[in-house]
């Protein structure tokens, strides 16, 4: 099992210095990848209630809702980091022009020498609609747009003079170079947050190269993988190469109770029920995390994208170091 670290490209600790510091530390400590997430619009309410990096204790009313755009941030990191993979989970695909996006992603893959990882989603039901309105895309058709754009992007990457005719995008014999270093970067599909998403499972089976849900129990993850493989086999796709990751809130300490205390406000903020949040996250001592991760590994998970819970950067670095020394070492 591999481990990736979410960078603070949004949240109360988002700034250039912290993004670089956390990325450098992940490289130094042997993490497999670093990740950012994606939105075009991000306001004060999202800044306060949707924390993907940091914790509520770090919030300050004077803060601006800074959200460092995903692809330009990855481009910045591509030349900075010599080893780790760089990923985005997840691009809200329907609000991006697919020709422009295919070119941008290919360029990041080239600049990183083939280390790009890409996850896409149609858009979150509770916070994405204003972004669709802002760029003039029909929110109600986001699923169909996503499916079409995935096919269009793969077509651009795989052909020298690709043509495509669809409802939402069309092009004829265009030339887009350079092509990705990878034959084409895997397009992973996001979906399934605290429960299985049948729409995400269908999209993975039909169009994707892997799956990134969030906060699933091992048995839920295993059932989702089973359904994806069955659906893929039914349409003649080989399911053996699918990549499976998962986003999980994480707080680790040699003292289990200190880890739980550290995560409490974040879990209450996101899950409402702190106990439920602890069960669906990686919270506790290294030994407790290893036991849970072994279950995820047995279920078929290839990688965890760690969404650390931390009030400040020194606390984050202590957790990253402990997790590397005592957890990652167990799985290598």
URBEL-V259839 format. One record per pair of residues at least 12 apart in sequence whose ideal C-beta (glycine too) atoms are under 10 Angstrom apart, sorted by the first residue. I is the first residue (numbers start at 1). J is the second residue. If there is no record, write none. Layout:
# URBEL-V259839
I | J
I | J
This chain:
# URBEL-V259839
1 | 32
1 | 245
1 | 293
1 | 294
1 | 296
1 | 297
1 | 301
1 | 302
1 | 303
1 | 304
1 | 327
1 | 328
1 | 330
1 | 331
1 | 332
2 | 31
2 | 32
2 | 33
2 | 85
2 | 243
2 | 245
2 | 301
2 | 302
2 | 303
2 | 304
2 | 305
2 | 328
2 | 331
2 | 332
3 | 26
3 | 29
3 | 30
3 | 31
3 | 32
3 | 33
3 | 245
3 | 250
3 | 293
3 | 303
3 | 304
3 | 305
3 | 306
3 | 320
3 | 323
3 | 324
3 | 327
3 | 328
3 | 331
3 | 332
4 | 26
4 | 31
4 | 32
4 | 33
4 | 34
4 | 35
4 | 84
4 | 85
4 | 86
4 | 87
4 | 89
4 | 117
4 | 245
4 | 247
4 | 303
4 | 304
4 | 305
4 | 306
4 | 307
5 | 22
5 | 23
5 | 25
5 | 26
5 | 27
5 | 29
5 | 31
5 | 32
5 | 33
5 | 34
5 | 35
5 | 53
5 | 84
5 | 250
5 | 304
5 | 305
5 | 306
5 | 307
5 | 308
5 | 316
5 | 320
5 | 323
5 | 324
6 | 22
6 | 26
6 | 34
6 | 35
6 | 36
6 | 37
6 | 52
6 | 53
6 | 87
6 | 89
6 | 247
6 | 249
6 | 250
6 | 305
6 | 306
6 | 307
6 | 308
7 | 19
7 | 20
7 | 21
7 | 22
7 | 23
7 | 26
7 | 34
7 | 35
7 | 36
7 | 37
7 | 52
7 | 53
7 | 68
7 | 73
7 | 74
7 | 77
7 | 86
7 | 87
7 | 308
8 | 21
8 | 22
8 | 23
8 | 36
8 | 51
8 | 52
8 | 53
8 | 54
8 | 58
8 | 66
8 | 68
8 | 308
8 | 310
8 | 313
8 | 316
9 | 22
9 | 34
9 | 35
9 | 36
9 | 37
9 | 38
9 | 39
9 | 52
9 | 53
9 | 66
9 | 67
9 | 68
9 | 69
9 | 70
9 | 73
9 | 74
9 | 77
9 | 88
10 | 36
10 | 37
10 | 38
10 | 39
10 | 42
10 | 46
10 | 47
10 | 50
10 | 51
10 | 52
10 | 53
10 | 54
10 | 65
10 | 66
10 | 67
10 | 68
10 | 70
11 | 37
11 | 47
11 | 50
11 | 51
11 | 52
11 | 53
11 | 54
11 | 55
11 | 58
11 | 59
11 | 63
11 | 65
11 | 66
11 | 67
11 | 310
12 | 47
12 | 48
12 | 51
12 | 53
12 | 54
12 | 55
12 | 56
12 | 57
12 | 58
12 | 59
12 | 60
12 | 63
12 | 65
12 | 66
12 | 311
12 | 312
13 | 51
13 | 53
13 | 54
13 | 55
13 | 58
13 | 59
13 | 63
13 | 66
13 | 310
13 | 311
13 | 312
13 | 313
13 | 316
14 | 42
14 | 47
14 | 52
14 | 53
14 | 54
14 | 63
14 | 64
14 | 65
14 | 66
14 | 67
14 | 68
15 | 66
15 | 68
16 | 66
16 | 68
16 | 73
16 | 76
17 | 313
18 | 53
18 | 54
18 | 312
18 | 313
18 | 316
19 | 34
19 | 36
19 | 53
19 | 68
19 | 73
19 | 76
19 | 77
19 | 80
20 | 76
20 | 77
20 | 80
20 | 81
21 | 313
21 | 316
21 | 317
22 | 34
22 | 53
22 | 308
22 | 310
22 | 313
22 | 316
22 | 317
22 | 320
23 | 36
23 | 73
23 | 76
23 | 77
23 | 80
23 | 81
23 | 84
23 | 86
24 | 77
24 | 80
24 | 81
24 | 84
25 | 313
25 | 316
25 | 317
25 | 320
25 | 321
25 | 324
26 | 81
26 | 83
26 | 84
26 | 306
26 | 320
26 | 324
27 | 77
27 | 80
27 | 81
27 | 82
27 | 83
27 | 84
28 | 83
28 | 84
28 | 320
28 | 321
28 | 324
29 | 317
29 | 320
29 | 321
29 | 323
29 | 324
29 | 325
29 | 328
30 | 83
30 | 84
30 | 324
30 | 325
30 | 328
30 | 329
30 | 332
31 | 83
31 | 84
31 | 85
31 | 306
31 | 320
31 | 323
31 | 324
31 | 328
32 | 83
32 | 84
32 | 85
32 | 87
32 | 117
32 | 302
32 | 303
32 | 304
32 | 305
32 | 328
32 | 332
33 | 81
33 | 83
33 | 84
33 | 85
33 | 86
33 | 87
33 | 89
33 | 115
33 | 117
33 | 245
33 | 303
33 | 305
33 | 306
34 | 73
34 | 74
34 | 77
34 | 81
34 | 84
34 | 85
34 | 86
34 | 87
34 | 117
34 | 305
35 | 52
35 | 53
35 | 70
35 | 74
35 | 85
35 | 86
35 | 87
35 | 88
35 | 89
35 | 90
35 | 117
35 | 119
35 | 212
35 | 245
35 | 247
35 | 305
35 | 306
35 | 307
36 | 52
36 | 53
36 | 67
36 | 68
36 | 69
36 | 70
36 | 71
36 | 72
36 | 73
36 | 74
36 | 77
36 | 86
36 | 87
36 | 88
36 | 89
36 | 91
37 | 50
37 | 52
37 | 53
37 | 67
37 | 70
37 | 87
37 | 88
37 | 89
37 | 90
37 | 91
37 | 92
37 | 119
37 | 190
37 | 247
37 | 305
37 | 307
38 | 67
38 | 69
38 | 70
38 | 71
38 | 73
38 | 88
38 | 89
38 | 90
38 | 91
38 | 92
38 | 93
38 | 95
38 | 96
38 | 119
38 | 120
38 | 121
39 | 52
39 | 67
39 | 69
39 | 70
39 | 91
39 | 92
39 | 95
39 | 123
39 | 124
39 | 127
39 | 128
39 | 130
39 | 131
40 | 67
40 | 69
40 | 70
40 | 92
40 | 95
40 | 96
40 | 128
40 | 130
40 | 131
40 | 132
40 | 134
40 | 135
41 | 65
41 | 67
41 | 95
41 | 127
41 | 128
41 | 130
41 | 131
41 | 132
41 | 133
41 | 134
41 | 135
42 | 65
42 | 66
42 | 67
42 | 68
42 | 69
42 | 127
42 | 131
43 | 65
43 | 67
43 | 127
43 | 130
44 | 61
44 | 63
44 | 64
44 | 65
45 | 65
45 | 127
46 | 65
46 | 67
46 | 126
46 | 127
46 | 130
47 | 59
47 | 63
47 | 64
47 | 65
47 | 66
47 | 67
48 | 61
48 | 63
48 | 65
48 | 269
49 | 126
49 | 127
49 | 269
49 | 270
50 | 124
50 | 126
50 | 127
50 | 269
50 | 270
51 | 249
51 | 265
51 | 266
51 | 269
51 | 270
51 | 307
51 | 309
52 | 67
52 | 89
52 | 247
52 | 249
52 | 270
52 | 307
52 | 308
53 | 307
53 | 308
53 | 309
53 | 310
53 | 316
54 | 266
54 | 307
54 | 308
54 | 309
54 | 310
54 | 311
54 | 312
54 | 313
54 | 316
55 | 249
55 | 251
55 | 262
55 | 263
55 | 264
55 | 265
55 | 266
55 | 267
55 | 269
55 | 308
55 | 309
55 | 310
55 | 311
55 | 312
55 | 315
55 | 316
56 | 264
56 | 265
56 | 266
56 | 268
56 | 269
56 | 270
56 | 309
56 | 311
57 | 262
57 | 264
57 | 265
57 | 266
57 | 309
57 | 310
57 | 311
57 | 312
57 | 315
58 | 310
58 | 311
58 | 312
58 | 313
58 | 315
59 | 265
59 | 269
59 | 311
70 | 87
70 | 88
70 | 89
70 | 90
70 | 91
70 | 92
70 | 104
70 | 108
70 | 118
71 | 88
71 | 91
71 | 96
71 | 101
71 | 104
71 | 105
71 | 107
71 | 108
71 | 116
71 | 118
72 | 104
72 | 108
73 | 86
73 | 88
73 | 108
74 | 86
74 | 87
74 | 88
74 | 104
74 | 105
74 | 108
74 | 109
74 | 111
74 | 112
74 | 115
74 | 116
74 | 117
74 | 118
75 | 104
75 | 107
75 | 108
75 | 111
75 | 112
76 | 108
76 | 111
77 | 108
77 | 111
77 | 112
77 | 115
78 | 107
78 | 108
78 | 109
78 | 110
78 | 111
78 | 112
78 | 113
78 | 115
78 | 116
79 | 111
79 | 112
80 | 112
81 | 112
81 | 115
82 | 112
82 | 113
82 | 115
83 | 115
84 | 112
84 | 115
85 | 112
85 | 114
85 | 115
85 | 116
85 | 117
85 | 303
86 | 108
86 | 109
86 | 111
86 | 112
86 | 115
86 | 116
86 | 117
86 | 118
87 | 115
87 | 116
87 | 117
87 | 118
87 | 119
87 | 185
87 | 186
87 | 188
87 | 212
87 | 245
87 | 303
87 | 305
88 | 105
88 | 108
88 | 116
88 | 117
88 | 118
88 | 119
88 | 120
88 | 188
89 | 117
89 | 118
89 | 119
89 | 120
89 | 121
89 | 188
89 | 190
89 | 212
89 | 214
89 | 245
89 | 247
89 | 305
89 | 307
90 | 118
90 | 119
90 | 120
90 | 121
90 | 122
90 | 123
90 | 124
90 | 188
90 | 189
90 | 190
90 | 191
90 | 212
90 | 214
90 | 247
91 | 104
91 | 105
91 | 118
91 | 119
91 | 120
91 | 121
91 | 146
91 | 149
91 | 187
91 | 190
92 | 120
92 | 121
92 | 122
92 | 123
92 | 124
92 | 127
92 | 128
92 | 131
92 | 132
92 | 137
92 | 142
92 | 146
92 | 190
93 | 118
93 | 119
93 | 120
93 | 121
93 | 122
93 | 123
93 | 142
93 | 145
93 | 146
93 | 147
93 | 148
93 | 149
93 | 150
93 | 153
93 | 187
93 | 189
93 | 190
94 | 120
94 | 121
94 | 122
94 | 123
94 | 128
94 | 131
94 | 132
94 | 135
94 | 137
94 | 138
94 | 139
94 | 141
94 | 142
94 | 143
94 | 144
94 | 145
94 | 146
94 | 147
94 | 148
94 | 149
94 | 168
95 | 122
95 | 123
95 | 128
95 | 131
95 | 132
95 | 133
95 | 134
95 | 135
95 | 136
95 | 137
95 | 139
95 | 142
95 | 145
96 | 120
96 | 135
96 | 137
96 | 149
96 | 153
97 | 135
97 | 149
97 | 169
98 | 145
98 | 148
98 | 149
98 | 150
98 | 151
98 | 152
98 | 153
98 | 155
98 | 156
98 | 164
98 | 166
98 | 168
98 | 169
98 | 171
99 | 149
99 | 152
99 | 153
99 | 156
99 | 162
99 | 164
99 | 169
99 | 171
99 | 174
99 | 176
100 | 176
101 | 118
101 | 120
101 | 149
101 | 152
101 | 153
101 | 156
102 | 149
102 | 152
102 | 153
102 | 154
102 | 155
102 | 156
102 | 157
102 | 162
102 | 174
102 | 176
102 | 179
102 | 180
102 | 184
103 | 153
103 | 156
103 | 157
103 | 174
103 | 176
103 | 177
103 | 178
105 | 118
105 | 153
105 | 156
105 | 157
105 | 180
105 | 184
105 | 185
105 | 187
106 | 153
106 | 156
106 | 157
106 | 176
106 | 177
106 | 178
106 | 179
106 | 180
106 | 181
106 | 182
106 | 184
106 | 185
107 | 176
107 | 177
107 | 178
107 | 180
108 | 180
108 | 185
109 | 157
109 | 178
109 | 179
109 | 180
109 | 181
109 | 182
109 | 184
109 | 185
110 | 177
110 | 178
110 | 179
110 | 180
110 | 181
110 | 182
111 | 178
111 | 181
112 | 180
112 | 181
112 | 182
112 | 185
113 | 181
113 | 182
114 | 180
114 | 181
114 | 182
114 | 183
114 | 185
115 | 181
115 | 182
115 | 185
116 | 180
116 | 181
116 | 182
116 | 185
116 | 186
117 | 182
117 | 185
117 | 186
117 | 187
117 | 188
117 | 210
117 | 212
117 | 243
117 | 245
117 | 303
117 | 305
118 | 153
118 | 180
118 | 184
118 | 185
118 | 186
118 | 187
118 | 188
118 | 209
118 | 210
119 | 186
119 | 187
119 | 188
119 | 189
119 | 190
119 | 191
119 | 208
119 | 210
119 | 211
119 | 212
119 | 245
119 | 247
119 | 305
120 | 146
120 | 149
120 | 150
120 | 153
120 | 187
120 | 188
120 | 189
120 | 190
120 | 191
120 | 203
120 | 207
120 | 208
120 | 212
121 | 142
121 | 146
121 | 188
121 | 189
121 | 190
121 | 191
121 | 200
121 | 203
121 | 212
122 | 139
122 | 141
122 | 142
122 | 143
122 | 144
122 | 145
122 | 146
122 | 147
122 | 149
122 | 189
122 | 190
122 | 191
122 | 199
122 | 200
122 | 203
123 | 137
123 | 139
123 | 142
123 | 143
123 | 145
123 | 146
124 | 190
124 | 193
125 | 139
125 | 142
128 | 142
129 | 142
132 | 145
137 | 168
138 | 168
141 | 167
141 | 168
143 | 199
143 | 200
143 | 202
143 | 203
144 | 166
144 | 167
144 | 168
145 | 166
145 | 167
145 | 168
145 | 169
146 | 168
146 | 189
146 | 199
146 | 203
146 | 207
147 | 166
147 | 168
147 | 202
147 | 203
147 | 206
147 | 207
148 | 164
148 | 166
148 | 167
148 | 168
148 | 169
148 | 207
149 | 166
149 | 168
149 | 169
149 | 187
149 | 207
150 | 187
150 | 189
150 | 203
150 | 206
150 | 207
150 | 208
150 | 209
151 | 164
151 | 166
151 | 169
151 | 187
151 | 206
151 | 207
152 | 164
152 | 165
152 | 166
152 | 168
152 | 169
152 | 170
152 | 171
153 | 169
153 | 184
153 | 185
153 | 187
154 | 184
154 | 185
154 | 187
154 | 207
154 | 209
155 | 171
155 | 174
155 | 184
156 | 171
156 | 174
156 | 175
156 | 176
156 | 179
156 | 184
157 | 176
157 | 179
157 | 180
157 | 182
157 | 183
157 | 184
157 | 185
157 | 187
158 | 179
158 | 180
158 | 183
158 | 184
159 | 173
159 | 174
159 | 175
159 | 176
159 | 179
160 | 173
160 | 174
160 | 175
160 | 176
160 | 177
160 | 179
161 | 173
161 | 174
161 | 175
161 | 176
162 | 174
162 | 175
162 | 176
184 | 209
185 | 209
186 | 208
186 | 209
186 | 210
186 | 241
186 | 242
186 | 243
187 | 203
187 | 204
187 | 207
187 | 208
187 | 209
187 | 210
188 | 204
188 | 208
188 | 209
188 | 210
188 | 211
188 | 212
188 | 242
188 | 243
188 | 244
188 | 245
189 | 201
189 | 202
189 | 203
189 | 204
189 | 205
189 | 206
189 | 207
189 | 208
189 | 209
189 | 210
189 | 211
189 | 212
189 | 213
189 | 228
189 | 242
190 | 203
190 | 204
190 | 208
190 | 211
190 | 212
190 | 213
190 | 214
190 | 245
190 | 247
191 | 203
191 | 204
191 | 208
191 | 211
191 | 212
191 | 213
191 | 214
191 | 224
192 | 204
192 | 211
192 | 212
192 | 213
192 | 214
192 | 215
192 | 216
192 | 220
192 | 221
192 | 224
192 | 246
193 | 213
193 | 214
193 | 215
193 | 216
193 | 247
193 | 280
194 | 213
194 | 214
194 | 215
194 | 216
194 | 217
194 | 220
194 | 270
194 | 271
194 | 276
194 | 277
194 | 280
195 | 213
195 | 215
195 | 216
195 | 217
195 | 220
195 | 224
196 | 213
196 | 216
196 | 220
196 | 221
196 | 223
196 | 224
196 | 227
197 | 211
197 | 213
197 | 224
198 | 224
198 | 227
198 | 231
200 | 212
200 | 213
200 | 224
200 | 228
201 | 213
201 | 223
201 | 224
201 | 225
201 | 226
201 | 227
201 | 228
201 | 230
201 | 231
201 | 232
202 | 227
202 | 228
202 | 231
202 | 232
203 | 228
203 | 231
204 | 224
204 | 225
204 | 227
204 | 228
204 | 229
204 | 231
204 | 232
204 | 237
204 | 239
204 | 242
204 | 243
204 | 244
205 | 227
205 | 228
205 | 229
205 | 230
205 | 231
205 | 232
205 | 233
205 | 234
205 | 235
205 | 237
205 | 239
205 | 242
206 | 228
206 | 231
206 | 232
206 | 235
206 | 237
207 | 237
208 | 228
208 | 232
208 | 237
208 | 242
208 | 243
209 | 241
209 | 242
209 | 243
210 | 228
210 | 241
210 | 242
210 | 243
210 | 244
210 | 245
210 | 302
210 | 303
211 | 224
211 | 225
211 | 228
211 | 242
211 | 243
211 | 244
211 | 245
211 | 246
211 | 300
211 | 301
211 | 302
212 | 243
212 | 244
212 | 245
212 | 246
212 | 247
212 | 303
212 | 305
213 | 244
213 | 245
213 | 246
213 | 247
213 | 301
214 | 245
214 | 246
214 | 247
214 | 248
214 | 249
214 | 280
214 | 305
214 | 307
215 | 246
215 | 247
215 | 248
215 | 249
215 | 270
215 | 271
215 | 276
215 | 277
215 | 279
215 | 280
215 | 281
215 | 307
216 | 246
216 | 247
216 | 248
216 | 280
216 | 296
216 | 299
216 | 301
217 | 279
217 | 280
217 | 292
217 | 295
217 | 296
217 | 299
218 | 246
218 | 292
218 | 293
218 | 294
218 | 295
218 | 296
218 | 297
218 | 298
218 | 299
218 | 300
218 | 301
219 | 295
219 | 299
220 | 280
220 | 299
221 | 244
221 | 246
221 | 295
221 | 296
221 | 298
221 | 299
221 | 300
221 | 301
222 | 244
222 | 295
222 | 296
222 | 298
222 | 299
222 | 300
222 | 301
223 | 299
224 | 244
224 | 246
224 | 299
224 | 300
225 | 239
225 | 242
225 | 244
225 | 299
225 | 300
225 | 301
226 | 239
226 | 299
226 | 300
228 | 242
228 | 244
228 | 300
229 | 242
229 | 300
242 | 300
242 | 302
243 | 301
243 | 302
243 | 303
244 | 296
244 | 299
244 | 300
244 | 301
244 | 302
244 | 303
245 | 301
245 | 302
245 | 303
245 | 304
245 | 305
246 | 296
246 | 299
246 | 301
246 | 302
246 | 303
246 | 304
246 | 305
247 | 281
247 | 304
247 | 305
247 | 306
247 | 307
248 | 280
248 | 281
248 | 282
248 | 283
248 | 289
248 | 292
248 | 293
248 | 296
248 | 301
248 | 304
248 | 305
248 | 306
248 | 307
249 | 263
249 | 266
249 | 267
249 | 270
249 | 271
249 | 277
249 | 278
249 | 280
249 | 281
249 | 282
249 | 283
249 | 306
249 | 307
249 | 308
249 | 309
250 | 263
250 | 281
250 | 282
250 | 283
250 | 284
250 | 289
250 | 304
250 | 305
250 | 306
250 | 307
250 | 308
250 | 309
250 | 310
250 | 319
250 | 320
250 | 323
250 | 327
251 | 263
251 | 264
251 | 266
251 | 267
251 | 278
251 | 281
251 | 282
251 | 283
251 | 284
251 | 289
251 | 306
251 | 307
251 | 308
251 | 309
251 | 310
251 | 315
251 | 319
251 | 323
252 | 282
252 | 283
252 | 284
252 | 285
252 | 286
252 | 288
252 | 289
252 | 306
252 | 308
252 | 309
252 | 318
252 | 319
252 | 320
252 | 321
252 | 322
252 | 323
252 | 326
252 | 327
253 | 283
253 | 284
253 | 285
253 | 286
253 | 315
253 | 318
253 | 319
253 | 322
254 | 285
254 | 286
254 | 287
254 | 318
254 | 322
254 | 326
255 | 284
255 | 285
256 | 283
256 | 284
256 | 285
256 | 286
256 | 287
256 | 288
256 | 289
257 | 284
257 | 285
258 | 284
258 | 285
259 | 278
259 | 282
259 | 283
259 | 284
259 | 285
259 | 286
259 | 288
259 | 289
259 | 309
259 | 319
259 | 322
260 | 274
260 | 278
260 | 283
260 | 284
260 | 285
261 | 283
262 | 283
262 | 308
262 | 309
262 | 310
262 | 311
262 | 315
262 | 319
263 | 277
263 | 278
263 | 281
263 | 282
263 | 283
263 | 284
263 | 308
263 | 309
263 | 310
264 | 277
264 | 278
264 | 283
264 | 309
265 | 309
265 | 311
266 | 281
266 | 283
266 | 307
266 | 308
266 | 309
266 | 310
266 | 311
267 | 279
267 | 280
267 | 281
267 | 283
267 | 309
270 | 307
270 | 309
279 | 292
281 | 307
281 | 309
282 | 296
282 | 304
282 | 306
282 | 307
282 | 308
282 | 309
282 | 323
282 | 327
283 | 309
285 | 322
285 | 326
285 | 327
286 | 322
286 | 323
286 | 325
286 | 326
286 | 327
286 | 328
286 | 329
286 | 330
287 | 326
287 | 327
287 | 330
289 | 304
289 | 322
289 | 323
289 | 326
289 | 327
289 | 330
290 | 326
290 | 327
290 | 329
290 | 330
290 | 331
293 | 327
293 | 328
293 | 330
293 | 331
294 | 330
294 | 331
297 | 331
304 | 327
304 | 331
306 | 319
306 | 320
306 | 323
306 | 327
308 | 320
308 | 323
